[in-house]
Amino acid sequence: MKDKPPTREQALRWRILEQYVSLRQFAAAADVPYSTLLTLLERGVGGAAFDTVLRICRTLSMDPFEI
């Protein structure tokens, strides 16, 4: 059986952890509340405020459309 491709949230978590020691450290760098970041990664990017997604993408030097 083939593995499923990672979800958007899993891919985003992996990208964050490639560049930062922890999610908490990334949240501080992105100026996003840690609880907001966790909620976004657990419940889905689709329900997040656009400003929050932009802050995350800018901090990771990525285009929002990559998500």
PQR file of N, CA, C, O and H, with PARSE charges and radii, in Angstrom:
ATOM      1  N   MET A   1       0.844  -1.174   0.000 -0.4000 1.5000
ATOM      2  CA  MET A   1       0.000   0.000   0.000 -0.0000 2.0000
ATOM      3  C   MET A   1       0.896   1.245   0.000  0.5500 1.7000
ATOM      4  O   MET A   1       1.892   1.302   0.721 -0.5500 1.4000
ATOM      5  N   LYS A   2       0.540   2.214  -0.793 -0.4000 1.5000
ATOM      6  CA  LYS A   2       1.324   3.442  -0.877 -0.0000 2.0000
ATOM      7  C   LYS A   2       0.973   4.371   0.275  0.5500 1.7000
ATOM      8  O   LYS A   2      -0.164   4.429   0.743 -0.5500 1.4000
ATOM      9  H   LYS A   2      -0.269   2.168  -1.379  0.4000 1.0000
ATOM     10  N   ASP A   3       2.006   5.102   0.715 -0.4000 1.5000
ATOM     11  CA  ASP A   3       1.781   6.112   1.749 -0.0000 2.0000
ATOM     12  C   ASP A   3       1.053   7.297   1.137  0.5500 1.7000
ATOM     13  O   ASP A   3       1.262   7.652  -0.023 -0.5500 1.4000
ATOM     14  H   ASP A   3       2.929   5.055   0.335  0.4000 1.0000
ATOM     15  N   LYS A   4       0.189   7.903   1.955 -0.4000 1.5000
ATOM     16  CA  LYS A   4      -0.497   9.111   1.506 -0.0000 2.0000
ATOM     17  C   LYS A   4       0.485  10.276   1.525  0.5500 1.7000
ATOM     18  O   LYS A   4       1.376  10.328   2.372 -0.5500 1.4000
ATOM     19  H   LYS A   4       0.020   7.615   2.897  0.4000 1.0000
ATOM     20  N   PRO A   5       0.322  11.204   0.596 -0.5600 1.5000
ATOM     21  CA  PRO A   5       1.179  12.402   0.658  0.2800 2.0000
ATOM     22  C   PRO A   5       0.850  13.189   1.921  0.5500 1.7000
ATOM     23  O   PRO A   5      -0.259  13.097   2.446 -0.5500 1.4000
ATOM     24  N   PRO A   6       1.820  13.961   2.404 -0.5600 1.5000
ATOM     25  CA  PRO A   6       1.552  14.723   3.635  0.2800 2.0000
ATOM     26  C   PRO A   6       0.459  15.769   3.412  0.5500 1.7000
ATOM     27  O   PRO A   6       0.294  16.292   2.310 -0.5500 1.4000
ATOM     28  N   THR A   7      -0.268  16.053   4.465 -0.4000 1.5000
ATOM     29  CA  THR A   7      -1.268  17.114   4.392 -0.0000 2.0000
ATOM     30  C   THR A   7      -0.549  18.457   4.331  0.5500 1.7000
ATOM     31  O   THR A   7       0.656  18.532   4.567 -0.5500 1.4000
ATOM     32  H   THR A   7      -0.133  15.628   5.360  0.4000 1.0000
ATOM     33  N   ARG A   8      -1.281  19.502   4.017 -0.4000 1.5000
ATOM     34  CA  ARG A   8      -0.694  20.854   4.011 -0.0000 2.0000
ATOM     35  C   ARG A   8      -0.099  21.182   5.367  0.5500 1.7000
ATOM     36  O   ARG A   8       0.982  21.761   5.466 -0.5500 1.4000
ATOM     37  H   ARG A   8      -2.261  19.441   3.825  0.4000 1.0000
ATOM     38  N   GLU A   9      -0.820  20.805   6.402 -0.4000 1.5000
ATOM     39  CA  GLU A   9      -0.391  21.112   7.755 -0.0000 2.0000
ATOM     40  C   GLU A   9       0.879  20.337   8.134  0.5500 1.7000
ATOM     41  O   GLU A   9       1.776  20.888   8.773 -0.5500 1.4000
ATOM     42  H   GLU A   9      -1.699  20.334   6.321  0.4000 1.0000
ATOM     43  N   GLN A  10       0.951  19.071   7.741 -0.4000 1.5000
ATOM     44  CA  GLN A  10       2.158  18.285   8.011 -0.0000 2.0000
ATOM     45  C   GLN A  10       3.357  18.868   7.268  0.5500 1.7000
ATOM     46  O   GLN A  10       4.440  19.002   7.837 -0.5500 1.4000
ATOM     47  H   GLN A  10       0.222  18.624   7.222  0.4000 1.0000
ATOM     48  N   ALA A  11       3.160  19.211   6.004 -0.4000 1.5000
ATOM     49  CA  ALA A  11       4.241  19.785   5.204 -0.0000 2.0000
ATOM     50  C   ALA A  11       4.710  21.114   5.807  0.5500 1.7000
ATOM     51  O   ALA A  11       5.908  21.396   5.839 -0.5500 1.4000
ATOM     52  H   ALA A  11       2.280  19.103   5.542  0.4000 1.0000
ATOM     53  N   LEU A  12       3.774  21.918   6.278 -0.4000 1.5000
ATOM     54  CA  LEU A  12       4.123  23.200   6.883 -0.0000 2.0000
ATOM     55  C   LEU A  12       4.897  22.980   8.189  0.5500 1.7000
ATOM     56  O   LEU A  12       5.886  23.667   8.443 -0.5500 1.4000
ATOM     57  H   LEU A  12       2.801  21.690   6.252  0.4000 1.0000
ATOM     58  N   ARG A  13       4.461  22.044   9.002 -0.4000 1.5000
ATOM     59  CA  ARG A  13       5.157  21.723  10.255 -0.0000 2.0000
ATOM     60  C   ARG A  13       6.590  21.286   9.959  0.5500 1.7000
ATOM     61  O   ARG A  13       7.522  21.734  10.627 -0.5500 1.4000
ATOM     62  H   ARG A  13       3.658  21.486   8.796  0.4000 1.0000
ATOM     63  N   TRP A  14       6.775  20.414   8.964 -0.4000 1.5000
ATOM     64  CA  TRP A  14       8.115  19.934   8.614 -0.0000 2.0000
ATOM     65  C   TRP A  14       8.991  21.094   8.138  0.5500 1.7000
ATOM     66  O   TRP A  14      10.167  21.183   8.492 -0.5500 1.4000
ATOM     67  H   TRP A  14       6.018  20.050   8.421  0.4000 1.0000
ATOM     68  N   ARG A  15       8.407  21.973   7.339 -0.4000 1.5000
ATOM     69  CA  ARG A  15       9.187  23.115   6.831 -0.0000 2.0000
ATOM     70  C   ARG A  15       9.613  24.034   7.979  0.5500 1.7000
ATOM     71  O   ARG A  15      10.743  24.521   8.005 -0.5500 1.4000
ATOM     72  H   ARG A  15       7.452  21.901   7.052  0.4000 1.0000
ATOM     73  N   ILE A  16       8.711  24.264   8.915 -0.4000 1.5000
ATOM     74  CA  ILE A  16       9.049  25.090  10.080 -0.0000 2.0000
ATOM     75  C   ILE A  16      10.194  24.450  10.854  0.5500 1.7000
ATOM     76  O   ILE A  16      11.158  25.125  11.215 -0.5500 1.4000
ATOM     77  H   ILE A  16       7.793  23.869   8.894  0.4000 1.0000
ATOM     78  N   LEU A  17      10.088  23.147  11.109 -0.4000 1.5000
ATOM     79  CA  LEU A  17      11.083  22.474  11.943 -0.0000 2.0000
ATOM     80  C   LEU A  17      12.413  22.250  11.220  0.5500 1.7000
ATOM     81  O   LEU A  17      13.419  21.945  11.860 -0.5500 1.4000
ATOM     82  H   LEU A  17       9.305  22.599  10.815  0.4000 1.0000
ATOM     83  N   GLU A  18      12.423  22.398   9.904 -0.4000 1.5000
ATOM     84  CA  GLU A  18      13.690  22.375   9.168 -0.0000 2.0000
ATOM     85  C   GLU A  18      14.500  23.636   9.445  0.5500 1.7000
ATOM     86  O   GLU A  18      15.731  23.613   9.448 -0.5500 1.4000
ATOM     87  H   GLU A  18      11.605  22.646   9.384  0.4000 1.0000
ATOM     88  N   GLN A  19      13.788  24.737   9.678 -0.4000 1.5000
ATOM     89  CA  GLN A  19      14.451  26.031   9.832 -0.0000 2.0000
ATOM     90  C   GLN A  19      14.545  26.522  11.274  0.5500 1.7000
ATOM     91  O   GLN A  19      15.364  27.389  11.579 -0.5500 1.4000
ATOM     92  H   GLN A  19      12.789  24.756   9.676  0.4000 1.0000
ATOM     93  N   TYR A  20      13.724  25.982  12.153 -0.4000 1.5000
ATOM     94  CA  TYR A  20      13.676  26.450  13.546 -0.0000 2.0000
ATOM     95  C   TYR A  20      13.790  25.266  14.495  0.5500 1.7000
ATOM     96  O   TYR A  20      13.417  24.143  14.154 -0.5500 1.4000
ATOM     97  H   TYR A  20      13.059  25.278  11.906  0.4000 1.0000
ATOM     98  N   VAL A  21      14.301  25.526  15.671 -0.4000 1.5000
ATOM     99  CA  VAL A  21      14.494  24.483  16.673 -0.0000 2.0000
ATOM    100  C   VAL A  21      13.159  23.942  17.170  0.5500 1.7000
ATOM    101  O   VAL A  21      13.028  22.748  17.442 -0.5500 1.4000
ATOM    102  H   VAL A  21      14.604  26.438  15.948  0.4000 1.0000
ATOM    103  N   SER A  22      12.165  24.826  17.286 -0.4000 1.5000
ATOM    104  CA  SER A  22      10.867  24.407  17.820 -0.0000 2.0000
ATOM    105  C   SER A  22       9.755  25.258  17.208  0.5500 1.7000
ATOM    106  O   SER A  22       9.997  26.307  16.611 -0.5500 1.4000
ATOM    107  H   SER A  22      12.271  25.796  17.065  0.4000 1.0000
ATOM    108  N   LEU A  23       8.545  24.771  17.376 -0.4000 1.5000
ATOM    109  CA  LEU A  23       7.380  25.529  16.915 -0.0000 2.0000
ATOM    110  C   LEU A  23       7.238  26.811  17.721  0.5500 1.7000
ATOM    111  O   LEU A  23       6.835  27.845  17.188 -0.5500 1.4000
ATOM    112  H   LEU A  23       8.349  23.919  17.861  0.4000 1.0000
ATOM    113  N   ARG A  24       7.566  26.743  18.999 -0.4000 1.5000
ATOM    114  CA  ARG A  24       7.471  27.926  19.863 -0.0000 2.0000
ATOM    115  C   ARG A  24       8.447  29.011  19.396  0.5500 1.7000
ATOM    116  O   ARG A  24       8.097  30.190  19.355 -0.5500 1.4000
ATOM    117  H   ARG A  24       7.893  25.903  19.432  0.4000 1.0000
ATOM    118  N   GLN A  25       9.659  28.609  19.049 -0.4000 1.5000
ATOM    119  CA  GLN A  25      10.649  29.572  18.555 -0.0000 2.0000
ATOM    120  C   GLN A  25      10.165  30.203  17.237  0.5500 1.7000
ATOM    121  O   GLN A  25      10.302  31.409  17.033 -0.5500 1.4000
ATOM    122  H   GLN A  25       9.944  27.651  19.083  0.4000 1.0000
ATOM    123  N   PHE A  26       9.606  29.388  16.364 -0.4000 1.5000
ATOM    124  CA  PHE A  26       9.084  29.913  15.104 -0.0000 2.0000
ATOM    125  C   PHE A  26       7.940  30.886  15.350  0.5500 1.7000
ATOM    126  O   PHE A  26       7.893  31.954  14.740 -0.5500 1.4000
ATOM    127  H   PHE A  26       9.494  28.408  16.530  0.4000 1.0000
ATOM    128  N   ALA A  27       7.022  30.529  16.234 -0.4000 1.5000
ATOM    129  CA  ALA A  27       5.876  31.397  16.523 -0.0000 2.0000
ATOM    130  C   ALA A  27       6.356  32.776  16.973  0.5500 1.7000
ATOM    131  O   ALA A  27       5.805  33.795  16.557 -0.5500 1.4000
ATOM    132  H   ALA A  27       7.061  29.662  16.729  0.4000 1.0000
ATOM    133  N   ALA A  28       7.377  32.805  17.816 -0.4000 1.5000
ATOM    134  CA  ALA A  28       7.923  34.082  18.280 -0.0000 2.0000
ATOM    135  C   ALA A  28       8.543  34.858  17.111  0.5500 1.7000
ATOM    136  O   ALA A  28       8.351  36.069  17.001 -0.5500 1.4000
ATOM    137  H   ALA A  28       7.825  31.978  18.154  0.4000 1.0000
ATOM    138  N   ALA A  29       9.279  34.171  16.247 -0.4000 1.5000
ATOM    139  CA  ALA A  29       9.918  34.827  15.103 -0.0000 2.0000
ATOM    140  C   ALA A  29       8.885  35.374  14.124  0.5500 1.7000
ATOM    141  O   ALA A  29       9.091  36.427  13.521 -0.5500 1.4000
ATOM    142  H   ALA A  29       9.435  33.187  16.336  0.4000 1.0000
ATOM    143  N   ALA A  30       7.771  34.656  13.967 -0.4000 1.5000
ATOM    144  CA  ALA A  30       6.724  35.061  13.028 -0.0000 2.0000
ATOM    145  C   ALA A  30       5.734  36.045  13.648  0.5500 1.7000
ATOM    146  O   ALA A  30       4.858  36.559  12.953 -0.5500 1.4000
ATOM    147  H   ALA A  30       7.604  33.801  14.457  0.4000 1.0000
ATOM    148  N   ASP A  31       5.864  36.310  14.940 -0.4000 1.5000
ATOM    149  CA  ASP A  31       4.935  37.176  15.671 -0.0000 2.0000
ATOM    150  C   ASP A  31       3.504  36.655  15.580  0.5500 1.7000
ATOM    151  O   ASP A  31       2.555  37.398  15.334 -0.5500 1.4000
ATOM    152  H   ASP A  31       6.575  35.893  15.505  0.4000 1.0000
ATOM    153  N   VAL A  32       3.394  35.342  15.789 -0.4000 1.5000
ATOM    154  CA  VAL A  32       2.104  34.654  15.793 -0.0000 2.0000
ATOM    155  C   VAL A  32       1.991  33.979  17.158  0.5500 1.7000
ATOM    156  O   VAL A  32       2.935  33.314  17.586 -0.5500 1.4000
ATOM    157  H   VAL A  32       4.166  34.738  15.988  0.4000 1.0000
ATOM    158  N   PRO A  33       0.868  34.130  17.849 -0.5600 1.5000
ATOM    159  CA  PRO A  33       0.733  33.435  19.133  0.2800 2.0000
ATOM    160  C   PRO A  33       0.941  31.925  18.959  0.5500 1.7000
ATOM    161  O   PRO A  33       0.444  31.319  18.010 -0.5500 1.4000
ATOM    162  N   TYR A  34       1.678  31.346  19.888 -0.4000 1.5000
ATOM    163  CA  TYR A  34       1.969  29.911  19.827 -0.0000 2.0000
ATOM    164  C   TYR A  34       0.683  29.093  19.741  0.5500 1.7000
ATOM    165  O   TYR A  34       0.606  28.134  18.973 -0.5500 1.4000
ATOM    166  H   TYR A  34       2.081  31.838  20.659  0.4000 1.0000
ATOM    167  N   SER A  35      -0.317  29.466  20.522 -0.4000 1.5000
ATOM    168  CA  SER A  35      -1.584  28.729  20.512 -0.0000 2.0000
ATOM    169  C   SER A  35      -2.266  28.809  19.148  0.5500 1.7000
ATOM    170  O   SER A  35      -2.906  27.851  18.715 -0.5500 1.4000
ATOM    171  H   SER A  35      -0.254  30.245  21.146  0.4000 1.0000
ATOM    172  N   THR A  36      -2.130  29.938  18.480 -0.4000 1.5000
ATOM    173  CA  THR A  36      -2.701  30.103  17.140 -0.0000 2.0000
ATOM    174  C   THR A  36      -1.994  29.186  16.152  0.5500 1.7000
ATOM    175  O   THR A  36      -2.636  28.539  15.324 -0.5500 1.4000
ATOM    176  H   THR A  36      -1.610  30.717  18.832  0.4000 1.0000
ATOM    177  N   LEU A  37      -0.665  29.135  16.243 -0.4000 1.5000
ATOM    178  CA  LEU A  37       0.095  28.255  15.359 -0.0000 2.0000
ATOM    179  C   LEU A  37      -0.305  26.800  15.562  0.5500 1.7000
ATOM    180  O   LEU A  37      -0.507  26.070  14.592 -0.5500 1.4000
ATOM    181  H   LEU A  37      -0.144  29.661  16.916  0.4000 1.0000
ATOM    182  N   LEU A  38      -0.419  26.378  16.813 -0.4000 1.5000
ATOM    183  CA  LEU A  38      -0.811  24.995  17.085 -0.0000 2.0000
ATOM    184  C   LEU A  38      -2.201  24.687  16.541  0.5500 1.7000
ATOM    185  O   LEU A  38      -2.428  23.626  15.959 -0.5500 1.4000
ATOM    186  H   LEU A  38      -0.255  26.971  17.601  0.4000 1.0000
ATOM    187  N   THR A  39      -3.119  25.614  16.732 -0.4000 1.5000
ATOM    188  CA  THR A  39      -4.474  25.416  16.219 -0.0000 2.0000
ATOM    189  C   THR A  39      -4.471  25.297  14.706  0.5500 1.7000
ATOM    190  O   THR A  39      -5.149  24.437  14.143 -0.5500 1.4000
ATOM    191  H   THR A  39      -2.935  26.476  17.205  0.4000 1.0000
ATOM    192  N   LEU A  40      -3.708  26.160  14.047 -0.4000 1.5000
ATOM    193  CA  LEU A  40      -3.607  26.139  12.596 -0.0000 2.0000
ATOM    194  C   LEU A  40      -3.050  24.797  12.115  0.5500 1.7000
ATOM    195  O   LEU A  40      -3.545  24.238  11.136 -0.5500 1.4000
ATOM    196  H   LEU A  40      -3.158  26.859  14.504  0.4000 1.0000
ATOM    197  N   LEU A  41      -2.033  24.281  12.789 -0.4000 1.5000
ATOM    198  CA  LEU A  41      -1.419  23.022  12.380 -0.0000 2.0000
ATOM    199  C   LEU A  41      -2.286  21.812  12.700  0.5500 1.7000
ATOM    200  O   LEU A  41      -2.179  20.782  12.034 -0.5500 1.4000
ATOM    201  H   LEU A  41      -1.631  24.735  13.584  0.4000 1.0000
ATOM    202  N   GLU A  42      -3.143  21.922  13.713 -0.4000 1.5000
ATOM    203  CA  GLU A  42      -3.995  20.804  14.101 -0.0000 2.0000
ATOM    204  C   GLU A  42      -5.336  20.803  13.374  0.5500 1.7000
ATOM    205  O   GLU A  42      -5.840  19.744  13.000 -0.5500 1.4000
ATOM    206  H   GLU A  42      -3.230  22.758  14.255  0.4000 1.0000
ATOM    207  N   ARG A  43      -5.909  21.981  13.175 -0.4000 1.5000
ATOM    208  CA  ARG A  43      -7.262  22.057  12.605 -0.0000 2.0000
ATOM    209  C   ARG A  43      -7.293  22.437  11.139  0.5500 1.7000
ATOM    210  O   ARG A  43      -8.319  22.280  10.477 -0.5500 1.4000
ATOM    211  H   ARG A  43      -5.499  22.841  13.479  0.4000 1.0000
ATOM    212  N   GLY A  44      -6.181  22.934  10.627 -0.4000 1.5000
ATOM    213  CA  GLY A  44      -6.120  23.236   9.204 -0.0000 2.0000
ATOM    214  C   GLY A  44      -5.812  24.682   8.908  0.5500 1.7000
ATOM    215  O   GLY A  44      -6.228  25.599   9.617 -0.5500 1.4000
ATOM    216  H   GLY A  44      -5.348  23.062  11.165  0.4000 1.0000
ATOM    217  N   VAL A  45      -5.070  24.851   7.840 -0.4000 1.5000
ATOM    218  CA  VAL A  45      -4.674  26.177   7.389 -0.0000 2.0000
ATOM    219  C   VAL A  45      -5.868  26.944   6.836  0.5500 1.7000
ATOM    220  O   VAL A  45      -5.920  28.171   6.923 -0.5500 1.4000
ATOM    221  H   VAL A  45      -4.732  24.106   7.265  0.4000 1.0000
ATOM    222  N   GLY A  46      -6.821  26.220   6.268 -0.4000 1.5000
ATOM    223  CA  GLY A  46      -7.962  26.842   5.608 -0.0000 2.0000
ATOM    224  C   GLY A  46      -8.787  27.754   6.490  0.5500 1.7000
ATOM    225  O   GLY A  46      -9.403  28.696   5.992 -0.5500 1.4000
ATOM    226  H   GLY A  46      -6.778  25.223   6.197  0.4000 1.0000
ATOM    227  N   GLY A  47      -8.816  27.504   7.766 -0.4000 1.5000
ATOM    228  CA  GLY A  47      -9.617  28.325   8.667 -0.0000 2.0000
ATOM    229  C   GLY A  47      -8.853  29.474   9.308  0.5500 1.7000
ATOM    230  O   GLY A  47      -9.407  30.231  10.106 -0.5500 1.4000
ATOM    231  H   GLY A  47      -8.316  26.739   8.171  0.4000 1.0000
ATOM    232  N   ALA A  48      -7.579  29.601   8.956 -0.4000 1.5000
ATOM    233  CA  ALA A  48      -6.744  30.627   9.587 -0.0000 2.0000
ATOM    234  C   ALA A  48      -6.958  31.992   8.950  0.5500 1.7000
ATOM    235  O   ALA A  48      -7.332  32.094   7.782 -0.5500 1.4000
ATOM    236  H   ALA A  48      -7.129  28.986   8.308  0.4000 1.0000
ATOM    237  N   ALA A  49      -6.720  33.024   9.721 -0.4000 1.5000
ATOM    238  CA  ALA A  49      -6.800  34.389   9.196 -0.0000 2.0000
ATOM    239  C   ALA A  49      -5.690  34.583   8.160  0.5500 1.7000
ATOM    240  O   ALA A  49      -4.573  34.093   8.329 -0.5500 1.4000
ATOM    241  H   ALA A  49      -6.416  32.941  10.670  0.4000 1.0000
ATOM    242  N   PHE A  50      -6.012  35.294   7.105 -0.4000 1.5000
ATOM    243  CA  PHE A  50      -5.054  35.497   6.021 -0.0000 2.0000
ATOM    244  C   PHE A  50      -3.802  36.210   6.515  0.5500 1.7000
ATOM    245  O   PHE A  50      -2.698  35.881   6.080 -0.5500 1.4000
ATOM    246  H   PHE A  50      -6.919  35.692   6.968  0.4000 1.0000
ATOM    247  N   ASP A  51      -3.952  37.173   7.411 -0.4000 1.5000
ATOM    248  CA  ASP A  51      -2.788  37.883   7.960 -0.0000 2.0000
ATOM    249  C   ASP A  51      -1.839  36.921   8.679  0.5500 1.7000
ATOM    250  O   ASP A  51      -0.620  37.064   8.591 -0.5500 1.4000
ATOM    251  H   ASP A  51      -4.848  37.440   7.764  0.4000 1.0000
ATOM    252  N   THR A  52      -2.388  35.968   9.370 -0.4000 1.5000
ATOM    253  CA  THR A  52      -1.570  34.979  10.079 -0.0000 2.0000
ATOM    254  C   THR A  52      -0.803  34.120   9.074  0.5500 1.7000
ATOM    255  O   THR A  52       0.390  33.869   9.244 -0.5500 1.4000
ATOM    256  H   THR A  52      -3.378  35.851   9.442  0.4000 1.0000
ATOM    257  N   VAL A  53      -1.488  33.677   8.040 -0.4000 1.5000
ATOM    258  CA  VAL A  53      -0.841  32.872   7.000 -0.0000 2.0000
ATOM    259  C   VAL A  53       0.271  33.678   6.327  0.5500 1.7000
ATOM    260  O   VAL A  53       1.342  33.141   6.043 -0.5500 1.4000
ATOM    261  H   VAL A  53      -2.458  33.881   7.902  0.4000 1.0000
ATOM    262  N   LEU A  54       0.023  34.958   6.073 -0.4000 1.5000
ATOM    263  CA  LEU A  54       1.056  35.793   5.460 -0.0000 2.0000
ATOM    264  C   LEU A  54       2.277  35.925   6.360  0.5500 1.7000
ATOM    265  O   LEU A  54       3.406  35.845   5.878 -0.5500 1.4000
ATOM    266  H   LEU A  54      -0.847  35.394   6.304  0.4000 1.0000
ATOM    267  N   ARG A  55       2.072  36.124   7.646 -0.4000 1.5000
ATOM    268  CA  ARG A  55       3.208  36.230   8.582 -0.0000 2.0000
ATOM    269  C   ARG A  55       4.026  34.947   8.589  0.5500 1.7000
ATOM    270  O   ARG A  55       5.257  34.984   8.599 -0.5500 1.4000
ATOM    271  H   ARG A  55       1.154  36.189   8.038  0.4000 1.0000
ATOM    272  N   ILE A  56       3.343  33.831   8.584 -0.4000 1.5000
ATOM    273  CA  ILE A  56       4.025  32.537   8.569 -0.0000 2.0000
ATOM    274  C   ILE A  56       4.832  32.382   7.278  0.5500 1.7000
ATOM    275  O   ILE A  56       5.997  31.986   7.309 -0.5500 1.4000
ATOM    276  H   ILE A  56       2.344  33.801   8.575  0.4000 1.0000
ATOM    277  N   CYS A  57       4.210  32.694   6.163 -0.4000 1.5000
ATOM    278  CA  CYS A  57       4.884  32.544   4.873 -0.0000 2.0000
ATOM    279  C   CYS A  57       6.072  33.492   4.742  0.5500 1.7000
ATOM    280  O   CYS A  57       7.124  33.093   4.244 -0.5500 1.4000
ATOM    281  H   CYS A  57       3.263  33.016   6.138  0.4000 1.0000
ATOM    282  N   ARG A  58       5.922  34.716   5.172 -0.4000 1.5000
ATOM    283  CA  ARG A  58       7.047  35.666   5.114 -0.0000 2.0000
ATOM    284  C   ARG A  58       8.210  35.177   5.955  0.5500 1.7000
ATOM    285  O   ARG A  58       9.362  35.260   5.529 -0.5500 1.4000
ATOM    286  H   ARG A  58       5.066  35.040   5.577  0.4000 1.0000
ATOM    287  N   THR A  59       7.929  34.676   7.125 -0.4000 1.5000
ATOM    288  CA  THR A  59       8.984  34.200   8.014 -0.0000 2.0000
ATOM    289  C   THR A  59       9.711  32.998   7.415  0.5500 1.7000
ATOM    290  O   THR A  59      10.910  32.821   7.628 -0.5500 1.4000
ATOM    291  H   THR A  59       6.993  34.609   7.471  0.4000 1.0000
ATOM    292  N   LEU A  60       8.984  32.179   6.670 -0.4000 1.5000
ATOM    293  CA  LEU A  60       9.582  31.007   6.032 -0.0000 2.0000
ATOM    294  C   LEU A  60      10.106  31.307   4.626  0.5500 1.7000
ATOM    295  O   LEU A  60      10.622  30.416   3.951 -0.5500 1.4000
ATOM    296  H   LEU A  60       8.009  32.323   6.497  0.4000 1.0000
ATOM    297  N   SER A  61       9.975  32.554   4.189 -0.4000 1.5000
ATOM    298  CA  SER A  61      10.385  32.956   2.827 -0.0000 2.0000
ATOM    299  C   SER A  61       9.714  32.083   1.771  0.5500 1.7000
ATOM    300  O   SER A  61      10.363  31.542   0.875 -0.5500 1.4000
ATOM    301  H   SER A  61       9.556  33.278   4.737  0.4000 1.0000
ATOM    302  N   MET A  62       8.412  31.965   1.904 -0.4000 1.5000
ATOM    303  CA  MET A  62       7.668  31.159   0.935 -0.0000 2.0000
ATOM    304  C   MET A  62       6.437  31.911   0.446  0.5500 1.7000
ATOM    305  O   MET A  62       5.929  32.805   1.124 -0.5500 1.4000
ATOM    306  H   MET A  62       7.885  32.404   2.632  0.4000 1.0000
ATOM    307  N   ASP A  63       5.976  31.545  -0.711 -0.4000 1.5000
ATOM    308  CA  ASP A  63       4.779  32.126  -1.310 -0.0000 2.0000
ATOM    309  C   ASP A  63       3.560  31.490  -0.642  0.5500 1.7000
ATOM    310  O   ASP A  63       3.546  30.272  -0.462 -0.5500 1.4000
ATOM    311  H   ASP A  63       6.388  30.819  -1.261  0.4000 1.0000
ATOM    312  N   PRO A  64       2.543  32.255  -0.270 -0.5600 1.5000
ATOM    313  CA  PRO A  64       1.351  31.657   0.343  0.2800 2.0000
ATOM    314  C   PRO A  64       0.688  30.591  -0.531  0.5500 1.7000
ATOM    315  O   PRO A  64       0.010  29.700  -0.020 -0.5500 1.4000
ATOM    316  N   PHE A  65       0.881  30.681  -1.829 -0.4000 1.5000
ATOM    317  CA  PHE A  65       0.279  29.690  -2.718 -0.0000 2.0000
ATOM    318  C   PHE A  65       0.985  28.336  -2.647  0.5500 1.7000
ATOM    319  O   PHE A  65       0.468  27.345  -3.163 -0.5500 1.4000
ATOM    320  H   PHE A  65       1.432  31.405  -2.244  0.4000 1.0000
ATOM    321  N   GLU A  66       2.158  28.283  -2.015 -0.4000 1.5000
ATOM    322  CA  GLU A  66       2.850  27.008  -1.811 -0.0000 2.0000
ATOM    323  C   GLU A  66       2.122  26.142  -0.799  0.5500 1.7000
ATOM    324  O   GLU A  66       2.244  24.917  -0.800 -0.5500 1.4000
ATOM    325  H   GLU A  66       2.578  29.088  -1.597  0.4000 1.0000
ATOM    326  N   ILE A  67       1.361  26.804   0.065 -0.4000 1.5000
ATOM    327  CA  ILE A  67       0.595  26.046   1.064 -0.0000 2.0000
ATOM    328  C   ILE A  67      -0.610  25.446   0.367  0.5500 1.7000
ATOM    329  O   ILE A  67      -1.412  24.760   1.001 -0.5500 1.4000
ATOM    330  H   ILE A  67       1.262  27.799   0.065  0.4000 1.0000
TER
END
